[in-house]
Amino acid sequence: MNPAVSLHPGAFPIWATLALGFVLGLRHALDPDHLVAVSTLVSEERSLWRSSLIGVSWGLGHTVSLVVFGTAIAVFRLAVTPRWSEWLEFSVGCMLVCLGVNVLRKVRQNPPLHVHAHKHDGVVHSHLHFHVGDAGHSHGHRTLKLGGRPFVVGIVHGLAGTAALTLVVVTAIPSLALAIGYLLIFGLGTIGGMIAMSVLMSVPLALAAGRFVRLERMVRLAAGLASLSFGVFLAWRVGLIQSLW
């Protein structure tokens, strides 16, 4: 889940070390578990702007947890054991399962074909009406979805990705200030990469919204199934193959 790179004190000037952190942050955003998690969140949006905000929120959560715990490890020379890393990775798998189940539940509860009753001039009649999810039927509470949930998901991913990255920083960068700067730049790269990926993943939904109902529903269904399947695989791999229990 984490970039492996060998750095040695004095091998690179400061600017090169920070630039490397930014590039690795961009690449880190492309990790499969990251993309799967964000795809489930983006699948509920039909606006490129709102999708980019999801990427920002996820990236901020990831960066906050990475910087806080990475700094603690660097300052206090804490050791993150393989066992602890496996539990964190297992938590990511469980989270992906929950995200996938939530998307599939919403797809099932909101079929694209609805019958709505209307009353005109005292006469009640019905109309067939197509829509996916809560399009055109939202009732607020958007701030939590755009801010809170992606932020929490990012925090979980940041915790799971702390071990290897902070180990590299602690052992390879002699200056604490430079180590913290590396983590911050790495976080900025992750945010930038996730914004780009969030927008790209939302393009099919933005194009299909209001025009291709089946396609939109299929994209959401695919996102939910991918998250559920990958989460089960990740939890199974860590729990059984790596003998977590």
ABEGO torsion letter per residue (X at the ends): XBBBBBBBBGABBAAAAAAAAAAAAAAAAABAAAAAAAAAAAAABABAAAAAAAAAAAAAAAAAAAAAAAAAAAAAGBBBBAAAAAAAAAAAAAAAAAAAAAAAAAAAABBABBBBBBBBGGBBBBBBBBBBEABGABAEGAAAAAAAAAAAAAAAAAAAAAAAAAAAAAAABABAAAAAAAAAAAAAAAAAAAAAAAAAAAAAAAAABGABAAAAAAAAAAAAAAAAAAAAAAAAAAAAAAGAX
